[in-house]
Amino acid sequence: MKSLLLVVATAASLLVASPAWAHDASWDLRPTGVDARLRGLSAVNSKIAWVSGSKGTVLRTVDGGRTWASVPPPDTAVLDFRDIEAFDARTAVALSIGAGESSRIYRTADGGRTWAESFRNTDPNAFYDCVAFFDRFRGLAMSDPVGGKFRVLATRDGGRSWRQVPEENFPPALDGEFGFAASGQCLTTAGSRDAWIATGGGAKARVLHSSDGGWRWRVTDTPLFSSPSAGVFATAFRTPRHGVAIGGDYADPTGTVANLALSRDGGRTWSAAPQSPVGYRSGAAWHGSSVIAVGPTGSDVSRDGGRHWRKFDSGSFDTVDCDGTCWAAGEKGRVGVLTRG
C-alpha cells in the first residue's frame, strides 16, 4: 500500500509540475533603436528574428537581438508592415496593410538588401490584413470581405507570385465582419494543409477553417465577444487539431469580456476555457505544451494548454512568435525574448 501511495503521489506531482520558466517567466528586452509600433514578427530561432511595423519599418537581427539592421523595401516609409513571415536570415515576405494600393506584398532573398514587390492590391474595397505560410513555398494572404466574401490569395513559389482563391469557396461574411490586423495572426497555419482566419466586428466572433491548403473554407462561431472593436484577434494551433482563439475588445483593453476559446478538433467547435487572461489580448503562440498570450496591458502564460492562466508581465506587446525561443514585439519598438527567470 505504501508503494502504491508513493506511485500515486509521484504521478500527481508530475501532473502539476511545470518548467521553471512557467513560474519565473519574463521578457528580456532587446532594444531596437526605433519608435515604430511593431505588429509583424517572425521568429526563426534564438538568433534570427524579423520584425515589421509602422513608418515602413522592417528590422532583422542575426545575433539574438543585440543588434538590429534596418532593411525595409525602398520608398515605403508611408506603409505599415503589419505582418512578416521569414524562413531564414535571408528570406522573408512582408505585408503592408490598408485600402487599395496600400496593401502590398514584398519578398527578399538577400536579407533585405533588395526586395521585389510581388503583389499590389488595386481593388479599393479590399484591405489585406495578414499573411501566413505552410512551408517555404506555399502560403496565403487574407483580405477583409469584398462583396460579402473574405478574399484570400495563395502562393506556391514562396511569395514570388500570388493568385486569388475563388470567392465562391468562402461562406458569406456577416455584416460588419472583418479581420483585425493587430498582430499578424488573424491568418495562421499548422501542418501542411490547415489554415484559420480569425474574425470580429460583426454579430459573432468566428473562425474560418481550411483543411485543404486554403482552397475551401468553412466557418464556426466562437464564444468570444464581438463588436466593431472586438472579436477573435488571433488563433494559434499546436497541432492541426489543438488550438486557441484569443482576442477581446481593443477599445476596452482592461475589460472582462469573453476573450478566449479552445478547440480540440481543428476549429470545428470552440469552447470557453475555465479561466482566461484578463483584458484584451492580440497575440498568442505555443511554446511546447504551454501558451503565451500578449496584449497592450501585459503577457500571460498557460502551462495546461490554455485552460488556466497566470500574468507574468505588465508591459505592452502586440504580437508573439515562438520557434524554440519566444519573441514578442509591440509599440515604441519594444522587442523581448522570453527567459527562464
N, C-alpha and C positions, 0 to 999 in steps of 0.2 A: 504493500500500500504506500509506504514511504517513497519507493522508487517511482510509483505511478504519479504521486503528488509532485515529485520533482520534475518529471517529464511534463506534466500539465503546466506547472509554474514556468518552466523554461519556454514552452511554446507560447504561453501568454506574454512573456516578456519580449519574445521575438515579434509578436504581433504589434506591440505598442512601441517597440524600439524604432528610432529614426536616426538618419545620419546626423552628425553633429551640426552641419550647416542648417538643418531644418529648424534648430533652436537658435543658432548663432548667426544666421544668415545676415549679410549686409552688402551694400554696394560699395565697391572701391571705385571712386570716381577717377575717370581718365580725361583730364581737360583737353578740349578740342581747339580752344582758341577762337571759337566763333560764338555768335549770339543768336544764330538761327534756331528755329524750332525744328527738331529732328524727329520726324514721324516715320521715316523709312529706315530700316535696319536689316542687315543680313550678316549673321554670324557664321563665318566659315570654320573657324576653330579658335583656340585660345590666343592665337597671334593675329589672325587676319579677320577684319570686320570692315564692312562698308556702312555708312550712314548717309542719309539724304534728307533734305527739307526745304524750308523757305529760302528766299533770296537766291534761288538757283544753286543751293549748296549740295555738293557731293564730296564726301571725305572718305579716305581709305587709310587704314593702319595695317602694318605688317609686323609690328613689334608689341602687340598686346595693348595698344592704346597709349604707349609712351610718347609717340609722335604721330601726327596726322598729316597727310598730304591732301591738299585741296585739288580735286580732279574733276570739276564739272564739265559738261559739254560746253562748247563755246557759245557765247551770246545767249545765255539762258538765265541771266540774273533776275528776270521778271517772273520766272517759273517757280512753281512749288513742287518739288520732287517728294511726293508723299509715300512712295514705295520704291524699294530697290531689292533686287534678287541677285546675289553673287554666287559664283561657283568656285572661285579660287582668287588668288591675288591679282589676276589679270582680267578675268572675265566677269562682267556684270551687266544687268539690264535695269534701267531706271525709268520710272513712270512719273510724268508730271500730270497734275490734275487741273480740271477747270472745264468750263463750257467751250465748245467749239475747238479752235486750234490750240488752246492751252493744254489740252490733253494730248500728250505725245509720249512715244517710247524711244529711248536711245539705248544703244548697245556699244560696249567697249570690249576689246580683246587684248589690250595692251596696258592694263592698269589705269585707264583713264587718260592716257596721253592723247588719244584720239577717240572720237565717238562717231557712230553712224546713226542717223535718225531713221528708224525702221517703220515708224507709224506716226501719222499726224491726223487727228480727227478733223473732219470737215463738216460734220453734222452739228449745227448749233444746238440741237436738242439732246446731244449725247454729252455725258460727263463721266470720264473714266476715273475709277477710284482705287483699284488695286490690281496687282499682278502677282502670279504665283506659278511655280514650275513643279512638274512631277520628277524631272531629271534634267540633265544638261541640254536636252533638245526640245522636250515637249512642255509647253506652258500655256497659260490662259491670262487674259486681261479682261476686267469687268467694268461695264458702264451702268449707270443708273438707267431705269426703264426709258425706252423710246417707243412711242406708240403703244404703251401698255405692256411692253415685254422688256425684261432685262436683256442687255446686249453683251455678248461675250466674243472676244477674239481668241483665236488659237494659233499657236506656232508649233512647228515640228523641226525647226532648224536653229533652235537656241535663241530665238528672238530676232533673227535676221529678217524674217517676213511674217506677216500675220494675215489671217483670213477670218471672216465673220462666221460664227456658228449660226445656222438658220434660226430665225426668230420663232418659227413655229415649234421649235424644240423646248420652249420655255412656257411654264404656266403663266396665266395673266398676273400682272402686278396689281397690288392693292392701290387704291387712291392714296397718293402721298408717299408711297413706299420708295425707298432708295437704300443705297449702301453708304456707310459712314467711312470717309477717307481719313480716319483718325490715327491709324496705326499700321497701315499696310496689311491688315489681317481681316479685311472684310471678304477676301477671297483666299482660301487656303487649300492645301492638298495633303494627302497621306497615301503612301504606297504609289503604285504605278497608274492607278485609274480613278481614284476617288477625289472629288473636289467639292467644296462647300462655299456658298455665298451667304453672308450674313446681312440681314436687313432690319430696318426700322422705319420710323416716320409715318407708317400707316396705322390702321386699327389694330394690327397684330405684329409682333416681332417674330419673324420667320427665318428659316434656313432652307435654302435650296441645295439639293444634293445631286451630284452626277456620279454614277458608278462606271462610266464608260469613257473616261478621259475628257469630259467636258462637252460631249456631243449632245446628250439628252439630260433633262433636269426634271426633278420632282420637288415639291415644296412641302414643308411641315411647319406647323405652328410651334412656338416655344412658350413657356410661361413667363418670359421676360416682359417687363413693362414696355409699352411702345407709345410714342408721341412724336411730334415733329423734331424733338431733341433727344429722343430715347429709342432704345431697341437693342438688337444684338450688334455689338461693335466688332467682335472678333470671335472666331472659332479656332480651336486647337485640338488636333487629334493625335493621340499617342500611337494608335493603330488605325486602320480604316474603319474600325468599329467603335473604339473607345475615345470619346471626346468631350470637350466642354464648350459651352457658348457663354460669352460674358459681355456685359455692357452696363446699362443704367441710363441715367439722364445727365448729359453734359451740362445742361442749364442749372442743375441742382447737384453739384459734384459730391456733396456730403449727404445726400438724401438716402432714404432706405427703401427705394422701390426695388422690385424684383429684378436682379441683375445677373443671375447665374442659373444655368441648366446643364444637366448631364445627359449624355447619350451612350448607350452600350450596344446600339445596333446601327451604327454608321449614320446617325442623324435621322433615321426613320421616325423615331419618337424621342421626346425630350421630357425630362422630369426635373423638378426643383430639387436642389440639394438640401440636406438638413441644416446647413449653415452656409453663408456666403460672405464675401468681403463686404465691408460697409462703404457705400459710396460708389460713384461712377468709376468703372474700370474699362480702359480702352484696349488693352492688350493682354494676351496670355500665351504661355509656352510651357511645354512639358520638359522636365529635367529628370530623366529616368521615370520613376513612378510618381514623382511629385509634380505639382503645377505651380508656376509663378504667374501672378497677375499684377499689372501695373496700371496706374492712373495718375491724374494730377494731384491727388491727395495722399498717395502712398503706394506701397507694394505689399503684397500678401503672398504667403506660401501655404499650399495644401500638401500634406505628405500622405494622404489617403485617396488620391485620385480625384480630388475636387469636392469631397464630402464635408470636410471641415477645414477652417482657415485660420491663420494667425498673421496679423500685420507685423512686419519687421522693419519697415522704413516709412518715413512720412514725407520724403522728398517727392518731387514731381517727375514722372516719366510718362511717355505716351505709348511706347512700344517695347517689346521684349522678344528676344530670339535666343534659342539655346542649341548649340551643336557641340556637346561635350562641355563647353563653357557657356554660361548665360551672360548675354549682354543686354543692356537697356539704354534707351535714348529718349530725349524729350526736349523741353523748352530751354532756351538760352544756351544751346549747345551742350546740354548735360548728357554725358555718357558714363555708364558704370558697368563694372564687371562683378558678378556675384562671387563672394568669397565665403569661406567657411568660418568666419568669425575672427 
